[in-house]
Amino acid sequence: MLDDWQPYIYLTNDYGETWSRLTDGKNGIPADWPTRVVREDPDREGLLYAGTEFEPSSRSTTVAIGSHFSRICQSLR
C-alpha cells in the first residue's frame, strides 16, 4: 500500500452513487505520478487543475473533464 504511486482522480455526476476514474496513465498524467490536489476553475466549469508529486513543472490541467491532462507551466514555485 505504501508503494502505490498511482494518481487517483475520480469523477461522480450522481452525488456519489457511481464513480469514474479520470487518471489511467494514458491521458497525460503518468501512471506513477501521484496527485496531491485537484481543483476546478471557478469561472470555467469542467476545467480541472491537478497538482502532481514529481517535477516542479508537473502541475497539469484539462479542458474537458478527464479527457486529457497537459502541463500548463514550467517550474512553478
Steps between C-alpha positions, in 0.01 A plus 500: 500500500778746581666435163192600301597802286195503270304822454146456625256759363136398484185668367140461607197651329236342723597620848723201574285213376756409233858611438723507191877510521646787296867400525592186312867580430424559132331842506786729602581419862742204513381191687774541762446870586268535800278807513491717809223743413220547247304822457234612254534846345238727661424673169517210252295196591681179410851652507701308758843571645691205643818536702724194472788372709801517268690775321443869566329520161250228571184700559248393239166611366222370282236684301242221478469315829722198483563496128867601507733662747785716373769711668422868532814650657868439544664530843208612714623606841 
